[in-house]
Structures are given as structure tokens and as C-alpha cells.
Amino acid sequence: QQGEVVGPATEGTHQGNRLKMLFPGNKGHVDCSLTKLTREKPPPLPGGHDLGDQLYYTGSNQTFESGDKLVHGQQGEVVGPATGVHQGNGLKLLFPGNKGSINCYLYQFSVEKPPPLPGGHELGDQLYYTGSNQTFESGDKLVHGQQGEVVGPATGEHQGNGLKLQFPGNRSSQSVNIASLSRDDPCAVSSVPENVLRARRALAARREEQERAAAAAASQTAEDIAAEAERRQQLAAELLEEEAAARAPPPLQEVGRRRRRKKKQSGFRGSRSSATEGAEGSADCGDSTSRAAPARESASESDEEERVTPAEEARRAEESERAAQRERQARLLEAARREREERLEREARAEAAAAAAAESEARGRRQQAARAAEEERKRAVRQALVDEMEAQARQEEAARAA
């Protein structure tokens, strides 16, 4: 925005390096640093973004000394270009709940909401590190059996199959492969049966596969879906037209030609038979005359049947076309109905599979809790037995001493 210089800044430390500016729409002037003012219009924001754009933060969680936070998956508003080390390849974003804007690199945010974290985990989950101990140049460490908090997706070599965790004593979060993380304490893993651990790992792998399939399905745009539906409809229409053409009756002109051909053949046969019968005598003339009369009547009836007007032909063709159109529409509706039923069936199967997976996980948890309770009961019984034996030994020792 362009403003007017109204004088030098006069308040406190602003003197000497700031100016009083009056911008359109403001009631009063604003003190602005000289480093934030220029005579030329500033260049466009990096990444082709505009002021007011709503972007999602895709990096790991961070908390600053001022109390402001960056939360993975949170949406913020673009308020200007980044400064400092982010200048030229970053933006300033204002997130809900923060007092001020925060500099972010372009690769740390996205127009679309980031996908779920790998393994079905969520921000804030407490996981144990099950790998071997590691020490980094920064002084941060990964310690076997240490518990950390999930702060976002992993980056670098573990991107796509890992998480970023913040461990106690470390200055920054560390990317860890999901295979080296567990919800259970690895130091106490002996109390959990091996079959339960295998079931948990299989369930986690199945959940991750379902999430990848859901993300792939969501990536299909509405245009792709519409194009596929149009292609299927066009293919169905072409098949219906081919079937209708194969079942269509022969043209009316061809029918007329066939009838006239049959009439000529019958007339030729009639003339030959009448010539033969005339030689036999006058006694058969009356019979021939009587037989020729019905033949002439049938021929006249055939002529009347063959005399079809052009209007009648057009009407018959129109009726045939309407019948074919109705049949085509019925087939299209039937194909759409079948496709809808198949889609509903697929969705029902997916929901049933998800419900079965959730039920299996809940059953595993209940079985684990029951086994833990049984182990605790057995331990209490053993401890009571040991206490009883120790008390009995002390009594015997006291009796011997007396």
C-alpha cells in the first residue's frame, strides 16, 4: 500500500530511523522503519501467493519464547514477505492464538490440508524409541526406551514413513522411522505376549495401507471423475445403438420389393397351370374360373397391403425411433443404477473392514488388559505365599530359640 510522509517519527527510540506515514483508510499516522519503506512498488510475494491467502503449516510443531506456536496442520493467513534468514523464499503468516506473525519457508506450508501422519498416529502421541542409541553433532540424542512426543511428520530420508519426535533434553525434534517407534515400553516388552505384538504390528501396517489408499482416492480430482462418467455413458450409448441396429427390421422399400417379386412368381405359376388345364376340356373350365376368382381377390388384397403412403412410412419410422430411444434410456438408467449399487456396496465393504479392524484392535486391548490383570493376580498370590512361608520360618526360628 502507498502512503504519504507526514514527518519524522518523534516517539522514543523511533527518532532518526523512522517516518510518520499516513495510509488511506487510517485515521492517524503510523511510525514506519526506513527499512520497510521504498519509493518503488514491492515485488510480488514469493511462491505466487497473495496477501490474505489461507495456507496450512506442514512442518513440525514449534514453540517460541514469545509464546507463539507453529502447529502442524494449522491454517494461517499470509500477511507479508518473510524477513531475516527466510527473506526471498518465505512468507510471514499469522496463526490463530498467536500474538504476532511468524516467518516460514515456502516448503513449510501448502494450499491443501496435509495428509494424516504415518501409522495412524496423531500430534501429541507419546511413543517409545526402540532403536539403538544415537548422538548427533548438535548434541541431541536418541536413547533406547526413551519416550518422546509426536510433533509432526519426518523429513529427509524418513519422509513418508517416519515421524518427528521431541525427546526430553534435546534442543530440537528428531526424525525417526516408524519401525523404530512403539506405544509400549520396550524395556517392559517381556510382559506382552509375542502374538499380541505381532497382531499390533499387523494392525498398524493395515491401517497405514488404508490411509495411503484413502489419500490416493482423494487425490483424484472432480474433473477426472466427471470425465470417466462421461466416457462410460458414451460407451454405453454406442453399445445400445449397435444392438438396436442389429435388431432393427429391414427397410419398408425392401419389404415392398420382396412382396412384388413373390406376386410375379405366383402369377407366372398361375398362367402355366391355366394353360394346362384348358386342354383337358370344358368340364374343368368352371372349376378353373372359380379357382381364379379367389386368386384375383388375394392379389388385389396384396396390392392394397403394398400400397403404403410416404406419410405412413414416416410415421412407422418415427415410432420405431421412439421405441429405440425409450429402450436406450432404459438401458442407461439401468447401467447408472447398477453403478450406484456397486459404489454403495464398495463403501459398505470399506466401512465394514474399518469397523472390523477397530473391533479387532479393541479386542486385542481387552485381551491384553485381561492378561495383565491375570499376571498381577498370580504375582499377588506368589507374593502372599512367599510372605506366609517367611512368617512360618520366623515362627519356627523363634520356637527353636526359646
C-alpha positions in Angstrom: 0.0 0.0 0.0 1.2 3.5 -0.8 1.2 6.2 1.9 2.2 9.8 2.4 5.1 11.0 4.5 3.8 13.5 7.1 7.0 13.9 9.1 9.8 12.2 11.1 9.0 9.8 13.9 9.1 11.6 17.3 8.3 8.8 19.8 11.2 7.4 21.9 13.7 5.1 20.0 11.9 5.7 16.7 13.6 9.1 16.2 16.1 9.2 13.5 15.3 5.9 11.7 11.6 6.1 11.2 9.0 8.3 9.5 5.4 9.2 10.2 3.2 7.8 7.4 -0.5 8.3 6.6 -2.1 5.5 4.7 -5.6 5.6 3.0 -8.3 4.4 5.4 -6.3 5.1 8.5 -7.5 7.8 11.0 -4.0 8.6 12.2 -0.4 8.3 11.1 1.8 5.3 11.7 5.6 5.2 12.5 7.4 3.0 9.9 11.0 1.9 9.8 13.1 3.2 6.9 14.0 -0.4 6.0 10.3 -1.1 5.4 9.7 1.8 3.0 10.6 2.2 -0.6 9.8 4.6 -3.5 9.1 1.7 -5.8 6.3 -0.8 -5.6 7.5 -4.0 -3.9 7.8 -7.2 -6.0 5.1 -10.0 -5.8 5.2 -12.3 -2.8 7.3 -15.5 -3.2 5.5 -18.5 -4.5 2.9 -16.6 -6.3 0.8 -16.1 -3.1 -1.2 -13.0 -2.2 -2.0 -11.2 1.0 -4.8 -12.9 2.8 -4.2 -16.4 1.4 -5.0 -19.2 3.8 -2.2 -21.7 4.0 -1.6 -24.9 6.0 1.6 -25.3 8.0 3.1 -28.7 7.1 6.2 -28.6 9.3 6.7 -29.9 12.9 5.4 -28.2 16.0 7.5 -25.3 17.4 7.1 -23.0 20.4 8.9 -19.7 20.6 10.0 -17.6 23.6 7.1 -15.2 23.0 4.6 -18.0 23.5 3.7 -18.1 19.8 3.4 -21.5 18.3 3.6 -23.3 14.9 1.3 -26.4 14.9 1.4 -29.0 12.2 -1.8 -28.8 10.1 -2.9 -25.4 11.4 -4.2 -22.8 8.9 -2.8 -19.3 8.9 -3.1 -16.1 6.9 -0.4 -14.6 4.7 0.4 -11.1 6.0 3.6 -10.3 4.0 7.0 -11.4 2.9 9.4 -13.1 5.3 12.4 -11.3 6.8 15.7 -12.4 8.1 17.0 -15.7 7.0 13.7 -16.5 5.4 13.8 -13.4 3.2 13.3 -14.2 -0.5 12.0 -17.7 -0.1 9.4 -17.4 2.7 6.3 -15.6 3.9 5.0 -14.1 7.2 1.9 -15.9 8.4 -0.5 -15.1 11.3 -1.9 -18.1 13.0 -4.9 -18.1 15.4 -3.9 -17.7 19.0 -0.5 -16.1 18.2 0.3 -12.5 19.2 2.4 -11.8 16.1 3.3 -13.2 12.6 5.9 -15.9 12.1 8.4 -16.3 9.3 8.0 -19.6 7.4 9.8 -21.1 4.4 7.8 -21.8 1.3 8.3 -25.6 1.6 6.7 -25.5 5.1 3.2 -24.7 4.1 0.6 -25.8 1.5 -2.7 -24.7 0.0 -4.2 -28.1 0.8 -4.5 -29.7 4.2 -1.6 -32.1 4.9 -2.4 -35.8 4.9 -2.7 -37.9 8.2 0.5 -38.8 10.0 2.0 -42.2 9.1 1.0 -45.2 11.2 -2.3 -43.6 12.2 -0.5 -41.5 14.9 -1.6 -38.0 15.9 0.2 -34.9 17.2 0.9 -35.2 20.9 1.1 -39.0 21.0 3.7 -40.4 23.4 5.9 -43.1 21.7 8.9 -45.0 22.8 12.1 -45.2 20.8 13.0 -48.9 20.2 16.2 -48.4 18.1 19.8 -48.2 19.2 21.3 -45.2 20.9 22.5 -42.3 18.7 24.2 -39.0 19.3 24.1 -36.1 16.8 26.5 -33.2 16.1 24.1 -30.8 17.8 24.3 -32.8 21.0 20.8 -34.2 20.7 20.4 -37.9 21.4 18.2 -40.9 20.7 18.1 -43.2 23.7 16.6 -46.7 23.5 13.5 -46.9 25.6 13.1 -43.1 25.9 9.6 -41.6 25.4 9.0 -38.7 23.2 6.1 -36.6 21.9 5.0 -36.6 18.2 5.3 -33.1 16.8 4.9 -33.7 13.0 5.9 -35.8 10.0 9.5 -36.9 9.4 11.7 -35.1 6.9 14.8 -36.2 4.9 15.4 -40.0 4.5 12.4 -40.9 6.7 9.9 -38.7 4.9 6.7 -40.6 4.3 7.5 -43.5 6.7 8.5 -41.7 9.8 7.6 -39.1 12.5 9.3 -36.2 14.2 9.5 -36.5 17.9 10.6 -34.2 20.7 12.6 -36.1 23.4 13.4 -34.7 26.8 16.8 -32.9 26.9 17.0 -32.4 23.2 17.0 -28.9 21.7 15.2 -29.8 18.5 13.0 -32.6 17.3 14.4 -35.7 15.5 13.1 -37.7 12.5 12.6 -41.3 13.4 11.5 -44.2 11.2 8.1 -45.6 12.3 9.6 -49.1 12.6 11.7 -47.8 15.5 8.7 -46.5 17.4 6.3 -48.2 19.7 3.4 -47.3 22.0 4.7 -49.9 24.6 7.8 -49.5 26.7 10.5 -51.8 25.0 12.1 -52.3 28.4 8.9 -54.0 29.7 8.1 -55.8 26.4 8.5 -59.2 28.0 5.2 -58.7 29.8 3.4 -58.5 26.5 3.0 -61.8 24.6 4.7 -62.1 21.2 1.5 -62.9 19.4 -0.1 -59.6 20.7 2.9 -57.7 19.4 2.6 -59.3 16.0 -1.1 -58.5 15.9 -0.4 -54.9 16.8 2.3 -54.5 14.1 0.0 -56.1 11.5 -2.9 -53.8 12.5 -0.6 -50.8 12.3 0.6 -51.8 8.8 -3.0 -52.4 7.7 -4.1 -49.0 9.0 -1.2 -47.3 7.2 -2.1 -49.1 3.9 -5.8 -47.9 4.3 -4.6 -44.3 4.8 -2.5 -44.4 1.7 -5.4 -45.8 -0.3 -7.7 -43.1 1.0 -5.1 -40.4 0.2 -4.7 -41.8 -3.4 -8.5 -41.8 -3.8 -8.8 -38.2 -2.5 -6.2 -37.1 -5.0 -8.4 -37.9 -7.9 -10.0 -34.6 -9.0 -13.6 -33.9 -9.7 -12.7 -33.4 -13.4 -11.3 -36.9 -13.6 -14.4 -38.4 -12.1 -16.7 -36.4 -14.5 -14.6 -37.4 -17.5 -14.7 -41.1 -16.5 -18.5 -40.9 -16.1 -18.9 -39.3 -19.5 -16.7 -41.9 -21.1 -18.7 -44.7 -19.6 -22.0 -43.1 -20.7 -20.8 -42.6 -24.2 -19.6 -46.3 -24.4 -23.0 -47.5 -23.1 -24.8 -45.4 -25.8 -22.6 -46.8 -28.5 -23.3 -50.3 -27.4 -27.1 -49.7 -27.3 -27.0 -48.2 -30.8 -25.2 -51.2 -32.1 -27.7 -53.6 -30.5 -30.6 -51.6 -31.9 -29.2 -51.6 -35.4 -28.7 -55.4 -35.2 -32.3 -56.0 -34.2 -33.9 -53.3 -36.5 -36.3 -54.7 -39.2 -35.5 -54.4 -42.9 -36.5 -51.1 -44.6 -40.0 -50.8 -46.0 -38.8 -50.4 -49.5 -37.0 -53.8 -49.3 -40.3 -55.4 -47.9 -42.2 -54.0 -50.9 -39.7 -55.3 -53.4 -39.9 -58.8 -51.8 -43.7 -58.8 -52.0 -43.8 -57.7 -55.7 -41.2 -60.4 -56.5 -43.4 -63.1 -54.8 -46.5 -61.8 -56.7 -44.8 -62.1 -60.1 -43.7 -65.6 -59.3 -47.2 -66.6 -58.2 -48.7 -65.0 -61.4 -46.3 -66.9 -63.7 -47.1 -70.2 -62.0 -50.9 -69.4 -62.3 -50.7 -68.8 -66.1 -48.8 -72.0 -66.7 -51.4 -74.0 -64.7 -54.4 -72.4 -66.5 -52.9 -73.2 -69.9 -52.5 -76.9 -69.0 -56.0 -77.2 -67.6 -57.6 -75.6 -70.7 -56.5 -78.6 -72.8 -58.4 -81.0 -70.6 -61.9 -79.9 -71.6 -64.7 -77.6 -71.0 -65.9 -79.5 -67.9 -63.0 -78.1 -65.9 -63.4 -74.5 -67.1 -66.0 -73.7 -64.5 -63.7 -75.1 -61.8 -60.8 -73.0 -63.2 -62.9 -69.9 -63.2 -64.0 -70.5 -59.6 -60.3 -71.1 -58.5 -59.0 -68.0 -60.3 -61.5 -65.7 -58.6 -60.1 -66.1 -55.1 -56.6 -65.8 -56.6 -57.5 -62.4 -58.0 -59.1 -61.3 -54.8 -55.9 -62.3 -52.8 -53.7 -60.4 -55.4 -55.9 -57.3 -55.0 -55.6 -57.6 -51.2 -51.8 -57.8 -51.5 -51.7 -54.8 -53.8 -53.7 -52.9 -51.2 -51.3 -54.0 -48.4 -48.3 -53.0 -50.6 -49.7 -49.5 -51.3 -48.2 -47.7 -48.2 -48.2 -43.9 -48.4 -45.0 -41.9 -47.6 -46.7 -40.4 -44.6 -47.4 -43.9 -43.3 -43.7 -44.9 -43.8 -42.6 -41.8 -41.9 -45.0 -42.5 -39.1 -43.7 -46.1 -38.8 -40.1 -44.9 -38.9 -40.8 -42.3 -36.2 -42.5 -44.9 -33.9 -39.5 -47.2 -34.4 -37.1 -44.4 -33.5 -39.1 -43.5 -30.4 -39.1 -47.2 -29.3 -35.4 -47.4 -29.7 -34.9 -44.2 -27.8 -37.0 -45.4 -24.9 -35.1 -48.7 -24.8 -31.8 -46.8 -24.9 -32.8 -44.6 -22.0 -34.0 -47.6 -20.0 -30.6 -49.3 -20.5 -28.7 -46.1 -19.5 -30.8 -45.8 -16.3 -30.2 -49.5 -15.6 -26.5 -49.0 -16.0 -26.5 -45.9 -13.8 -28.4 -47.8 -11.1 -26.0 -50.8 -11.2 -23.0 -48.4 -10.9 -24.6 -46.7 -7.9 -25.3 -50.0 -6.3 -21.7 -51.2 -6.8 -20.4 -47.9 -5.4 -22.6 -48.2 -2.3 -21.5 -51.8 -1.9 -17.8 -50.8 -2.1 -18.4 -48.1 0.5 -20.2 -50.5 2.8 -17.4 -53.1 2.4 -14.8 -50.4 3.3 -16.8 -49.3 6.3 -17.2 -52.9 7.4 -13.5 -53.5 7.1 -12.7 -50.4 9.1 -15.2 -51.5 11.8 -13.7 -55.0 11.8 -10.2 -53.5 12.2 -11.3 -51.3 15.1 -13.1 -54.2 16.8 -10.0 -56.4 16.4 -7.9 -53.7 18.0 -10.3 -53.2 20.8 -10.5 -57.0 21.3 -6.7 -57.1 21.4 -6.6 -54.3 24.1 -9.2 -56.1 26.2 -7.3 -59.4 25.9 -4.1 -57.6 26.9 -5.7 -55.9 29.9 -7.2 -59.3 30.9 -3.7 -61.0 30.7 -2.1 -58.1 32.6 -4.8 -58.5 35.4 -4.2 -62.3 35.5 -0.4 -61.8 35.7 -1.0 -59.3 38.5 -3.2 -61.7 40.4 -0.7 -64.5 40.0 2.1 -62.2 41.2 0.0 -61.2 44.3 -0.7 -64.9 45.0 3.0 -65.8 44.8 3.9 -62.8 47.0 1.3 -63.8 49.6 2.7 -67.4 49.6 6.3 -66.1 50.0 5.2 -63.9 52.9 3.4 -66.8 54.5 6.4 -69.1 54.2 8.7 -66.3 55.6 6.4 -65.8 58.6 6.3 -69.5 59.2 10.1 -69.7 59.1 10.3 -66.8 61.6 7.9 -68.6 63.9 9.9 -71.9 63.7 13.2 -70.0 64.3 11.6 -68.2 67.3 10.4 -71.6 68.7 13.9 -73.1 68.4 15.4 -70.1 70.1 13.0 -70.4 73.0 
